[in-house]
Each structure stands twice: as structure tokens, then as C-alpha cells.
Amino acid sequence: MGHQIPGPPADLGRWRATRTMSAAVFERLFGAWAGLARRGAWAVVLLSLVGTGLTVKFLADNLAINTDTTDMLSAELPFRQHNREVARLFPQLSDNVLVVLDGMIPEQVDRAAAALTGRINGAPQTFGKLFDPEGEDFLRHNGLLFLSVKELEDLTGRLAEAQPFLASLWGDASLATLFDLLRQGIEQQLEGKAPPVALARVLDMLADVGERRARGGDAVLSWRRLLNGEADGTARRMIVLQPPLDFSSLQPAGKAIQALKDLRAELNLAGDGPVRMRISGSVALQQDELKSVERGMGLAGALSFFLVILLLAVGLRSARMVLAVLVTLVLGLVWTAGFAIWALGALNLISVAFAVLFIGLSVDFGIHFALRYREYRRAGLDNGSALETTAATGGGGLTLCAVAAAIAFYSFLPTDYVGLAELGLIAGSGMFIALAANLTVLPALLTLMPVAGGGVEGGAAWTEGLRQGLQGHPNRVLIGAGVVAVLGLAVAPRAHFDFDPLNLQDRNLESVGVIHELAAGEAAAPYAATVLAENAEAARDMAARLTALPEVAGVASIHSFVPGNQEEKVEIVRDLALFMLPSLMLGGGEGDRDPARRRLATDALASVLSVLDDATASPDLARAAARLKALLAGMDDAGLANLEAGLLATFPDAVAQLKESLNPEEFTIADLPADIRARYVAADGQARMEVLPARDLRDPAAVEAFVTALRGVAPEVSGSPVTIFEAGRAVLSAFLQAGAIAISAILLLLALLLRRVSDVIFVFLPLTLAAVLTACASVLFQIPFNFANIIVLPLLFGLGVASGIHLVLRDRQARAAGTGADAGGAFETSTPRAVLFSALTTIGSFGAIALSGHPGTASMGVLLTIAISLTLVCTLVLLPALLARRSGGSHE
């Protein structure tokens, strides 16, 4: 972040006398290097441009982004090895597209599914393999066997009672026949006899459809729900595809997904009609994630670059210097991107943020070099001497900045958090690339575009009030900081880590929204765990043990597709079929649509509806009758025809499905469709089970309890809950490990550089306070730490330490020159102003990340902005007071 390079104080001779031998050697090296760049300016610039062009070509051919969030953790972690074993045994479960069809009427959803799967099966080269268990003839044929004996007896009882009703309507499927049958049922009710159907429910359903169609809607009656006694609600059908993937593209499944979107528009499944189709699944999630990150980081990069240009223009006030710094920045950014792809092969969802981080941090090198260069030009040095002197006196400070920042980034390299380790490798190496560019390319550019000498350097008068307020009353400042620290330590422990990677994804994306919706449902499919057994028989025993756990809602295995008591159930269904099927053979759903007959039947029904009141019927039936009578009273012939279309649209579908299900056969695992068997029993015989949680696993405590309970039965359990739990533990471990490495290395750096315990403490205390306040901000602003923003605290120390170092070193230089006896020398220079200005470029760059539409990268930008801002404030407020307290400069 902000790093003012300590330069010679007013008494240059005394400052030179205090330098160490090693410092003089480094100054000569930096000055000589700048001299070489200056003398070969054209060659440096041309070689840089050629190298940049070759790097751009390399990036165009090789740029890739890995959107798989699981790959952001080490492949050697046990839970990842278990996941890979499941993927090896059941490859059809990976790289899938999930198509979800929703509608209020199950028959319409089934029609849409039939139309869609027909088109998909016609283009296997585009869509690949299709898995649609509800569309399997085998399961539709034997579907009634999956009911319990009691449920089946209840259903067959209702159907037996409704048999005359259904037979008559099937023989003449018209509104007139329907109304006649209802009228007869009401008359039976009035005579004290049991009607063939539940009249209150039927009349309510008819009235509901009629009212919505009268308002211009396209509502239809679900006869399946009416006959089965099912409650109203959303009907859902899920279809799974495993499309061919083109890994030469950034969107490997792009062709299949686009073809699905085209089919959605063609079949009117976009949501305007009765059925809505949505696309999700692992492949679609990765593709949408990539688009989200591309849009977010593209916006962040553009905004960051714009803010940098604006701040450079304000701070440098020289078009030539602004251009030189920007060109150096762009070249360094391209080189860093080339290094990233060369070293890693692909970026991940976290490491893509390197570009914005690079812009915000690398530009500081250029700012400090340019400001010091201008200072020496205004002091009267010629262009060449100013460049070499700038490199000599500022190169060490720039190197310090690069090392400090690189320490923070590299601290994640030894950890299992590969996602941040890769970002650390790229960004940490980028600091050295930026250092090299600003000590080589920038002097060459300023040689070709020199800044005019002379003029007056702006002073630091604006800091006088700050200096007097802070250094004149250090005790008050320190007491205030202590109070803030105590309050912060009370709040900071409430900060928590969000383990769920779903929360890092943009819920506005269709694929993400579907997964969140499924996760909130009763089945909680995205949170199902996977357990392997040696064979199908072992799976039966394992499933029984798992089901007994209170943390488990249910277990799905190959045995779930083979219901029990089949012999008894088959007999029940066949008894029903003996008298049901013959009555459904004649007819075919076509009915008499004569308007006159329809009107007579309507009037007759309305007449008996009038008789139903609280005295002759139950409250529910009386209310439903009044509702339907009011609807019919205002209908003309066109309205009745419209009502007929809505009430009978799905009747043929319901009867067809009923007829299909009335001839089931007993079956075993061997009789199941091959697609179903292959998803639960591997080629080597190992059996897979899906274990559903009893609690909402969006609660971290529930995740831990679920995983712990399962491991008590199956130690090698895998799947989403285990990944969430173990990934969270791995990330927290990585955070602690990286934090320890960063803090230890930075303390060592400070000890070697400053060689005074008090100075080390003075530099480190503001950073510690800023870290505590950052944790408080996480609590107060409800921004939990997560897989993306956990890098913030190690970076806070790595990026924030340089400002303190520069102020301490500048204070030392002022004292050595005799200008800082009252501990105010450093604050009478341009150092605080440069620290502030340079920090603003970093804050602006990180703030741009916060505007990303991707929640993960946005949270990283928000917390980085907060952390760097707090670091700046703590350093500029606390450090001057500490320096004054040591020198006894208090006026209190």
C-alpha cells in the first residue's frame, strides 16, 4: 500500500555519514542499474514492447480459468481423495447439466418433459447422455408399487368409488357430462348417500380454475391430483444430461447449454407459459461462475485502472510522468499474467483477482519513483542524475515494499489452500515483476520523456495540524487507542467463518438460484452425503445403520428402487384393474361439445348448488358450492367453452397414466433399467448410497453434527457436507498457518531492518489494532470471513507494514540530520502525504473489487478496502503518538 521512500534529509552530508556500508553498496547497485536503463533507453523500451507482444500472444493461446471450487484445496486431502474415488466409480455423476422443469400442473410438466427429452434424444452429439428416471417406462409401469400397502389401499378405495364417475366421463369427456355427474353426486349427498368423489375439494378446484381463466389466465385442472388426493403445489421434474465437453473453450459445455436455451425458447418454457425450465448442474454452475467472475473482475479492473489514472493525474501533475507510470504498470501486468499461466496453467476463481491487486499495489512503486525523481529535478539535478539518484536512494525502499508484500502473499504457499496459494504465487511474484519494471522500464521512459527541471516542491504544511494534535498530546491518543482496542477485542471474537461455498456464488444467476432452492427443500439434494459399500447386500445393512441415526432423514440406494411387499401390492392393483380397466377401454376422452347441452347441464348444476347451504352441507361444501355457483352465474357460452377447455385439458393424460399403472409386475434389482443400476452399483460391484440430512445444513453446527455422525458408521463418507466441513477446516488451518508465517517473517524483517525493539513494536502495534478493528468490521457489517476474503488479515500485515517502516526511517533520518529533535521531523516532510496518497490508490483499486457481481470476490474487495483503510488510519494516528511518547515530546 502507501510507501513513501525515505530520502536524504536537508543536511545531506550528515545523512550520508550515517549510512552503513551495505546500504552504500545497494545504493550504488540501484544507481548503476538505472544508469544502464537510461543509457539504453530505446533498447529497453523496444525489448519490453516485444516481450509484451509475445506474452499477449501466449496468453491468447493458453489463457484458462478453472471454475471448480473443489480444486482450490489440495488434491492430497483425504476428503478429496474420497471424492475422486466416487467420481472414478460413477463417472456419470460428474460434469452434468441439471434441467429443472417447474409448473403448477403435473400433467403439463410431464408434457413439457416429453417434448424436451424427445428433442434432446434426437441430438446426442450435442446433448450427450440423458437420465430421466421419471420418464422411464419401467417406473411409470410399476409406480404404484412404491406406495405403502396402506397408501395403496387408500388410493384403490378412492378409485373404486370414483370408477362410475371416471367411466362415464371417459366415455364422453365434456363439460356437460362432468356437470351432470357432479349434479348427481350432490343429489346423492342431499339424500344422505356417499358421493363418488370428495365434492368440496372437487367444487373448489373447479371454481379455482374457472376464476383464474375468467381473469384471462390459462389455468387447467390437474386430474392426477384430484384422483390421487394430492395437495396443490409446484410440480417438479429433474432431468440430468452429461454433455460432451470442449476443453479447448473457456466454456466446455457452452454448445449444449446454448442449445438447451434455444429449446427453452422454442418450446415456450422460459416462464411465460405454464411450465418453466431452468438450467443448473455442475457444468452450468462453473460456466455461470466464470461469466460472473469475468464480468465482475472486468468491471473492477476497468474501474481500478480509471481510479489509478485519476489519482496519478492529481498526484503527479505531469502528463509525461502519468504516461510513463501507466505504461510501466500495463507492461508489468501483462508480464505477471504471462507468468501466472506459464507457472500454473490456469487461473482459479480467487487468483483472477491478481490483476486488480497488481494494479493497486504495483502503481505505488511508480508513484514513489516518479515523485522522488521530480523532487530531484526540482532540486536542480539534470535528468540522468535525477534518475540515478532516485534509484540509488529509493531502490532499497521499493525493494522493501516488494519483499513485505510478497511475504504476505507467499505465506499461503505451504498451506493446503491451493486457491489462495496460487493467488499468492502470482501476486507475490508480481511484486518483484513490478519492482523490476519500475527500476528498469520507468527510468527508460522518463529518459525518453524527461520532466522539466526547476520549480518548487510542495511542502507538507497540511500535516502540521495533524502533527501538533497527535504528537503534542500522545497520551490522549494512546489512551484512546487503548479504549478502542479493548472494545474491539470484545467484539472481534464474534467474527465467524462461512463454510458454505454456495454463499460465494451469485444467487441472481439461474444455475445458482436453482441449487439454493433445492438446498432449502425437504430433500436438500445438494447437501446429500455419499457412502460406499462393498456390494449391494452390504449397502442394505449400511443403509439400515445410517437410517437409525437421528441426524439422517433418509438413505437412497439401489434398494430404494425395489419396493417391499410387491406380491401383496400387485394383487391389490390387479384387483382394481379387473373392474377399472374395462370401463376405461371405450371412449377415449373425446366428448360432445354442443353449446346447448352444455348450457342445460350448467343450469341444472347451478340449481342444485343453490340447495347446498350450512343447513344441508358441511361448511366447506357449502362455501365451495356458493363459490362455483357465483362463477357460473356470470358465464356466457364462450365462457363455458373456455371453462370446459381448462377443466378437461389434462383428463386424457391422467387416465392414460392410470391405465399404464394398473398392470405392474414384481421385479428385482436385476430388472431395473441399466441407467438406474449404474448410478448406484459400480462395475466392480461397489454400491453407492445417498444420505440426506435431517437438519438444515446451511447451519455450520448442523454440518459438523451430520458429518461426525456419519463417520461413526462410515469413516470414508464423502459428498457436499464432508467437502464443506473439511474445506472449512482446511481453510481455517491455512489461515492460521499463513498468518503465523506472515507475522513471523515480517517481524524478522523488521528486526533486521530497524534493529531496535521499540521501533519494531511501534511499527507493529498499529497493524495489530487494524487487524482487531477489521475483525470488528466483519461483525458489525455482517461480512463473514469466507474462502475468498480469508486472505485479508495476512495481507494487512504484509501491505501495511511498509508505511510504518517509512515513517520510522524518515524519523530516524530527520533525527540524524538534526531536524527531528522534537520527533516531528518526519511529519514535516512529504512522507505522510505520500503515504496517504499512495494508500488511496490501493484503497481505490481494492474498492473496485467490491463492485464485482460475484459475492466471493466482492467480499474480498470489501474487507481488503476496510483493512487497508484501517491500517492507514491506525498508522497515521498511532505511530506519531508513539514516536512522540518515546522522545518525550508531549505537551500534556
N, C-alpha and C positions, 0 to 999 in steps of 0.2 A: 504494500500500500504506500502511503506517503513516505518518501525517504529523501530528505534534503541531504546532499553530500557535504560533509564538513569540509570547509575550505580554509585557506590561510586567513587569520585574523588581520587586524590592521597592522600590527607590528610583525611583518613577515619575517624579519630577521630572527626575532626571538622564537617565533613558531618553528622555524627551520632548525634552530639549535636544539629544540626539544624532541625532534623526531628520532625514532630508533633506526638502527642500521637496516633492519629488514624492511621497514616502511620506505626507506630511501630506495632500496633495491626495487621494490614493487613499483614505486613511482617512475623510476627510470624505464622499467619494462613497459608500463602502460603508455608512457610518453613516447617511447620508441615505436611501439605498435601503432599509435595514432599517426606518428610521422610517416611510417610506411604507407598507411592507408591514404594519407594526404598526398604523398608524392605519387602514388599510383592510383589516383582517384578515378580516372576514366576506366582503368583496368578493373578496379574493384566494382564499380557500378555495372560495367558490362558483364563481368563474370557473375555478379549477383542476379542480374536480369536473366541471363542464360540459364543459370541454375534454377531460378524460379520457374521459368518456362518449362524446363524438363520435369520439375516437380509437379506442376499443374497437369502435364500430360500423364505422369504416373498416377496422380490422384484420379483423373478422369477414367483411367483404365482399371483401377483397383479399389476405389472407394467403396466401402461396405459398412453396414451398420447391423449389428446383432441385436435384435429386439427381444430375445429370450431372457426374461428376468432371472431365471434359474442359473443361467451361465455367468451371472455376476458373482457367484460364490464358487469356491474351489471345487473342482470335479472330484477331489480326493475325499471330501467329506462323506461320512458313511451314508447319510440320507440321500445324497446324490447318487451314490453307487447303487443303492436300493432302487431309486427311480429309474436308473439306466437298465437295471435287470428287468424291471417290469416292462419297459419300452422294448427290450430285446425279445421278450417272450410274447408280447402282444403289440406288435408294430402298428396294427390297425387303430390303436388308441392315440397315436401321435399324429401331429401335423394335420389336424382335422378342421373342417368348416362345419359349424353348427347352424342349421337353418331352423328357426323357430316360427311356427305359424300360430297365431292367436285369433280367436273370434268368440263371439257370444253363443254361436250355434255350432255344436259339434259336427253336424252333418255338413255344414258349409266348410268347416275346416277340413273335413275329410275330402270333400270335392276338390278344394284347392290343393291339398296334398297329392291327390291322384293326378291332377293336371300337371303339377310341378314335377313330380317324380317321373311321370311319363316323358316329359321333355328332357329331364336330366339323364334318364336311362338311354335316351336316344343320342346322347353326345358323350360317351365315356371318355373320349380323348380330351375333352375339356374339363369334365367334372370328376372323372375318376370313379372310385368305388362309392356305392351308396348303401347306407344302412338305415332302414326304416322299419323298425320292429312292429309298429302298429299297422303297417301296411302289409305285413306278411300274411298270406292266405292261411298259413298253418295256425297262427294265433287267432285270427278272426274266426276261423272254423271251430276252434276249441276254446274260445274266450270265456264261455260260461263256466268252464271247469275251474277257473281261477277264483271264483266266488267260494265263500264258505258254504257248507251244507245249509246252514240256516238262511244265509243271504239268497241262496239259490231257491230254497223252498218259498221264501217270501216273494221272490220275483215270479216264479212259476205260478204262485197263487194269484198274484195280480193279473198276470197274462191270461190265466184261465178264466178269471172273472170278466176280463175285457174281450175275450175271444169273440163273442157275438158282435160286439161293437166294432172290432177290427175287421171281422169278416164282412160285415155289411158295408163298411166304409171302403174296404179294398175292392169290393165289387162295384162300387160307384163312388169314387173319390171326388165328391163335390161338396160345396158349402151347404146345399140343400139337404143332402144325406147327413152330413155332420150335425146340422141344426136339428134335423128330425130325431137323430139318435140322442142328442142332448135333451131335447124336449121329453122324449120317452124316459130318459134317466131321471129327470126332475119329477115327472109324474110318479115314477116308482118311489122316489124319495117322499113325495107327498102322501103316498099310500102306505108309507111305513116300511117299504121294501128297500133292500140294499141296491143302490145303482151299480152299474158295471164299472164305473170309473169314479175317482175322487172328484166329485162335482166342484167343490170350492176351488181346488187347485186348477182344474181344467178351465172353469169360467174366468178365473183370474188371469191365467196365461193367455186366453183368447182376448180378453179385454186389453191386456198389456200390448199385444201385437197390434190390435186394431187402433188403439190410441196413438201409438208411435207411427203407424202408417198414415193415419189421418193427419198427422203433423208433417207429413212429407218424407218420413223415414222409409227404410227398406227392411223393416223388421219381419222376421219369419218365426214360425212356431217350431220348436225342437220336439219332434215326436219321440225321439230316443229318450230325452229327459222325462217326457211325460209318461212313457211306458215304464221306464226303469225307476221312476220315483226320485230322480236326481235333482239336487238343488241347482238353482241358477248360478252362473258364474262364468269365468273365462275358460273356454276350451282351448287346450294347447296340444300341439303336435310337434315333436322334435325329430329332425332328420339330420343324419350325420354323413358328411362327404369326406373322402380323402383324395383331394385333387392332385394331379401331377404338379410338381413344383419346378420352377425355373430358377435355379440358384444363380444364374448369370444376371438376374434382375434384382433390384432392391426390393421388389415386391414379388416374391416367388410364386404366390398364388393369385397374382393380380388378374390373370386371364379368367380363371374360374370365378372369382368374386365379381368381376365386372359382368360376366355372363349371367350370374345369378341376379344381379341388379337389373340387367336388361329384361330377364324373365319376370322379375317382380313388377316392372312397369307394364310389360305386355299382358300379364295375367291379372292386372288390377289388384295387386297385393301390397301396394305402398301404404295402405292405411286409410284410403278414402272409401274403400268398399267394406264389406262385412268381415273380411279376413285380412290381417296384417302379417306381413312376412319381415323378419329381421335376421340379420346375419351376424354370427359370432363364432366362437371356437378359437382354438389356439392360434391358427394361422391368421384368421381375421383380426384377432387381438394384436398380434405382432405387427400386422400391416397398418392397422389404425394407430397403434402406438408410434410407429415410425413416422406416419404423417403428422401426428400431433407434435412429436419432438421436432420434426423438420420445420413445421410452421412456427412453433414456439421459439426454437433457437434461431430461426431465420429472422424473426421479428426482434428477438433480443440482440442478435448480432448487429442488425442494422441500426437499432436504437442506440446500442452501446457505441458503435462507431460514430454516430451523429453527435452524441454527447461528448465523446473524446475530441472531435473536431471543434465543437463549440468551446470546450474548456481550454483547448490548446490556443485557439484564437484569442480568447480573453487573457490567458496567462502569458503566452509568448509574445503576442502583439507584433508578430513578424510573419508575413506570408511565406517567406523563404524557409524560416525555421519550422513553421507548421507543416509545409510540404515535405521537408526533409524528414521530420519525425514520423509523419504519416506513411511515407514510402518505406521507411525502415520498419515500421510496425507491420505493414502489409507483407513485406518480404519475410519477416520473421514468422508471421502467422502461417504463411504458405509452407515454409520450411518445417515448421512444427507439425503441421498436418501431414506432410510427407513422411516425417519421422514416425508419426503415430501409426500410419498404415504400413510402413515398412517394418516396424518393430512388432506390431500386434496383428496386422492383417485386417482388422475391423474395429470400428468404434462400438461402444455399447450405449445404453440409454443414459448412463451417467457421464461417460467420458466425452460425449458430444458437447458437453459444456466447456470443454477446454478452450474453445475459440473465444468465448466471451471472457473467460478468466484470463486468457492471454492478453486480450485487448486491454483489460483493466489494469493488469499488472505490468505488462511489458512497456506500455506507454510511459510509465513512471521513469524508466531508465532514460528514455528520450527527453522527458521534461527536465530532469536534473542535469543531464549533459548540456542541453540547449541553454538552460538558464545560467549555468556556470560559464559556458562559452560566451554568452552575451555579456556577462559580468566582466570577463577579462578583455573583451573587445572594447567595452566602455572605459576600462581602466587604461587603454592606450596600447595594448599588445596588438601586433599585426595578426592577420588571420591564421597563419600557420602556427605561430607561437601560442595563440589563444587556444587552438585545438589541442596542441600537445600538452599545454599546461592544464587544460581541463581534464584530459585523460589521466595525466600524472596525479593530480590532486583528487580527482573524483573517481578514478577507476577502482580504487580499493573499496570505497563506499558502495559503488554499484555491485561489485563482486559480493560484498557482504549481503546486500539485499537479495541477490540471486541465491546465495547459499542458504540464507534464512528461509526464504520462500520454498526452496527446493527441499529443505529438511521437512517442512510441514507436509508437502506433497508426497515425498518419498516415504514418509512414516507408515503409509499403508502398504508398502510393497511386501513386507514379510507376513502380512495377515492373510486370512482365508477369504477376505472380501475382494474378490478379483475385480469387481466393477470399479471400486474406488482405487484399487491398486493400479489399474490401467490408467485411470484419470491421473493418479499421482505420478506415474511414469511419464505420461505425456506432458502434463503441466510442469512437473519438476524439471524435466529435460528442456521444456520450452523456456524456462527461466534462463538457462545457460545459452540457449539459442538467441534469446533476446539480448543477453549481455554481449555476446559476440557480435550481433548485428549492430548494436548501438556503439560499440567500441571500434567498429570497422566500417560499416556502410555509412553510418551517420557522419563521421568525420569526412569521408569521401564526398558525400553530398554537400556538406557545408563548405568544402573546398571549391566545389563547382558552383555553389550558390552562396557566396560569403555574405555575412551580415555586416553592414556598415559600422565602423568604429565610432567612438565618441559618445556623447550623451551622458545622461545621469541615471544611475541605477536607483530604482525605487527603494525607499527605506522600509523600515519595519515599524513606523510610527503607530500603526493600528494596534500593535501588540502592547503598547505602553500601558494602557488601562488594564489589560489582562495581566501583565507582569506585576503591576503595583497591587492589583486586587489579590492575586494568588501568592506572590512571593512576599508581599507586605503583611499578609495575615495567614501564614501557613498553618498555624494551629487550628484555626477555624475550618480551613479546607480539609485538614486531616481528620478532624472530629466529624465533619460532615460526611467524609468518605467512609469513616468507620461506621457511622449510623446506617448509611446506605448499604454497606457490606453486611451488617447484621440483619437488616430487613431482607436483603437479597438471599442470604443463607437460610432464612426462614421459609422463603417461597420456592427457591430453586429445587429442593428435593421433590416437589410436586411435578416436576417435568417428567414426562414419560415417553416411551418409545412405541411407535405404532408398528406392530409386527406385520400387518396385513398388506401385501403388495398390491391388492386390489385398490387400496386407498391412494396409491400413487398414480392411478390411471384416471384419465379424463372421463367422468361419468356422462358427459354430453355426447361421447362417441357411442354409436349404436352398439357395437360389439361389447363395450364395457358396461353399458346400461343393462344389456341382457344378462350378463354374468351377475351383476349386483341384484337384479330382480330374482334370478334363480337362487342366489345365495340367501335371499331373505325369505324364500318359500319354505314350505314344510319339508320338502325333500332335501333342501340345502345341497343340491348336487355338486356345486363347485367345491364344497368342503368335505366330500366323501374321502375316506381313507382307503388304502388298498392293502390287502393282506393276501399272501400267497400260501397255498397248502401243497403238500407233496402230490396229491391226486384229488379226484372228485370226492372220494369217500372221506378222506381226511378233511376236506373242506366242509363236509356236513357236520362233523364233530366240532371243528373250529368255529363254525358259524353259530352253533348252539352255545358254546362258551362265550363268544362275543356278545350274542344277543342277551345273555344274562347280566351283562354289565349295565349299571344304571346310566352310564354316560352314553350308551348306544341306543339309537332309536330303531335301528333295523339293519339287517345284513342282506345284501343281494348277492346271490351266487348262481351257479348253473342249476342248483336245485330249486331256485326260486321260479324257474320256468317249468317245473314239473310238479304240479299241484298234488296234494294228497287226496285220499278218498275218491279216486277217479271212478271206480266201479259204481259206487253209490250215486255219484253225481251224474254219470252217464245215464243211469236208469231213470233218474228224476227228469232229465232233459228229454229223454226218448218218450217217457210217458206224456209229457207236454206236447211233444211233436205229433203223437198219434191223433190228437183231435185238433191241433193248431194248424199243422201244415195243410191238410185237405181243404180247410176253409180259406187258405191263402193262395190256392192254386188258380182259382178263377179270378177274373178281374184284371188287375194289372195297374191299378192306380189311376186309370182314366175315368172321368166322371161326366155326368150331364151338367153342362154349364148354362142351361136355359134360364134367362133372367126372371121370367115369370114364376117358375118353380122356386127359384132362389128367394124371391120376394115373399111368396106364400110361406115358405119354411121359416123365414126371418120373422114374419108377423106372428106365426104360431109360437115360435120360441119366446118372443117378447111377451106374449100373453101369459105364458106360464111363469116367466121370470117375475112378472108383477105379483104373483101369488106368494113368492118367497119373501118372507119378512122375518122379523125376530120371533114372531109367534109360530111360524111354520118351519123354520130352519135355524141352524146354528148361526151365531153372529158372523162367522167367516163366510158361510154360504150366502147369507142374506146380503152382506156387503158386496161380495163378488157378483151376485145377481143384479143388484142395483147398478153396479159399475158397467156391466155388459149391456143392460137394458138402456142406460143413458147413451152408450156408444151407438147402439143400433138405431135408436130413435132419430138420430140426425143423419142417417146414411141414405143416399140415393142409390140407384142401380150401379153407377160407376164406383161408388164407394164400396158396395158389397162385392163387386168383381175384384176390386183391389184387395179387400179383406180375404176373399177366397184364395187369391194367389199367395198371400202371406201365410195363411193357415195350413195350406196343403202342399207347400213347396217341398218340404222335406219328408212327407209321408212315405213316398216310394222308397227313399233311402233307408228309413227306419225299418220298413217291412222287409226289404231285401237283406239287411243285416240280421234281422231276427230269423229269417228263413235259413240264412247261411249258418247261424249258430245252433240250429236245432238238430244237428246230426254230428255231434262230437264223437271222438274215438279215444280210447285210452292210449297213452304214449309214454315213452321213457326218454332219458337223455339222448339216446341214440337216434330217436326220431325227430329231435329238434332241428330246425334249419341250420345249415352249416355256419352261416354268418353269426348266429347267436352262440353256438357252441364255441367257435373260435375266439369269441370275446371273453369267454370265461374259462376255457380249458386250452392250454397251450399245446403245441405239437408234441412236447415231451411229457405231457400228462399233468403238469402242474396246473392247479386250479386257482383262479383269482376270485376274491370277494371284495365287494364294495361295502364299506361300513359307514353308516350315516349317523351323525351326532344327534344326541337328544337335546343339546343346548345350542344357543346361537353362538357360533364360533367367531363372530366378529368381536367377541369379548376375549381378550388375551388369556384371562384366567380360565375360561372355558376351554380354550385351545390346549393349554397346558394339562388340564384335568383329563381331557379326551385322549391326548397322546399318551400320557402316563398310564392311563387305564388300559389302553390297547397294548402298550408294550409289556404290560404284565402278562398278557396272553400270547401276543405275537411280537417278539422283540424287533423283528425286521419290518415292521409296518412302514408303509410309505404313503405317498399321496399329498394332497394340498395341506392338510392340517400339520403333518410332520414337516413339510417344507417350510410353512410359515413359522412353526415353533423353532425348528433348528436354524433356519435362516436368521431369525431374530437373535438367537443366542450367538450365532457366528458373527453377526454384525456388531453386537454389543462387545463381544470379545475383541473384535478387530478395533473398535473404537478405543477400548482401554489400552490395548497394545500399542496402537498408533499414537494415542495421547501420551503414553509413557515414553515412547521413543522420541516424539517431537519435543516434549518438555525437557527430557534429559539431554538431548543433543543441543537444544537451544541454550540451556544452562551452561553446558560445556563450552559452547561458542562464546557466550557472554563472559565466562570466566577467563577464557584465553584472550579475548579481545580487550576487556575492560581491566582485568587483573586487580579488581577492588571489590570486595564483598558488598560494600554499601551500594556501589553503582549497579551491581547485578541485581540486588534487591530493588533498587529504585526503578530499574527498567521492568522488572518482572511484576511488581505489585499492581501497576495499572492494568496489565494484561489479565492478572488473576481476577481483579474486580470486574473487568469487562466480561470475562467468562461467566462469572456468577450472574451478572446482570443479563447476559444473553440467555441463560437458562431461565431466569425470571420472565424475560420477554416471551419465551416459548410457552410458559404457563399462562401469562396474562393475555396474550394474543391468540391462545389456543392453536399454536403451531407445534404439534408434537414432533419430536425427532423421528426420523424415518430412514429408510435405506439410502435416500438421496442426500439429505441435509446433515447426516451424522458427521460429515467431513468438516463442518463449520468450526467446532471447537479446536481441533488440532491446527486448522488454518489460522484461527485467530491468533495463536501464539506465533506461528511462523511468519505471518504477514505483519502483525502488529509490533513485533519486537524491534524492527528497524527504526521506527520513528523514535522510540525511546533511546536507542543507541545513538542516533544522530544528535538528539538534544543533549545527551550526556557528553558525547565527544565534543560538540560545539561549546558546551560549557567549559570543558577542560581546556580547549584551545583558547577561549576567552580569558580564562584564569592564567594560562601560561603566558599570554601576551599582556597581562596586567590590566585587562579591561573588564574582568568579571569578578572583582573582589566582593561585590555585593550579591553575587550569584545571579545577577541579571544580565550578564554579558550575552549569553546565548539568546535571550529573548529581546535583545536589542539588535539582533541580526535578522536576516531574512529567513532563518531556519523555520520558525513556527509558521510563517506564512507559506513557505514551500511545503511543509508537512501537511498543512491544511489543504492547499490546492491540489497536491498530489493525491491525497486521500479522497478528495471529491471525484477525481477521475475513476478511482477504484470503486467508490460507492455508486457512482452513476452507471458503471459497467455492470456491477453485480445487481443493481436495482433493475436493470433491463431484463435480467434473467427472471425476475419476479413476475414479469408480464407474460411469461410463457403460458400457453393454454394447457400445458402438461403439468398436473399438480405436483409431481415429483420434482421436476426441475424448478418450478415456480417456488416451492417451499425452500429449496436450496438457495435461490436468489434472495428470498425474503430474509432468511436467517443470516445469510452472509452480509447483506446490507445492514441489518441490525447490529451484527457483531462488529463489523468494521467501523460503523458509526460510533458505537460504544467505546471501542478501542481508541478511536481518535479523541473522543471527549475525555476519557479517563487519563490518557497520556498528557493532553494539553492542560488538564486541570490538576491532576495529582502530582505529576512529575515536577513541575516548577515549585510546588509547595515542599516536596521532599528535598529538592536541592537547596531551597532557602533555609529549611529547618536545619540541614547539616551545617550550613555556613553561618547560622545564627542571624540570618537576615530578616528576622521578624520585627514588625513594628508593634506587636501586641504587648 
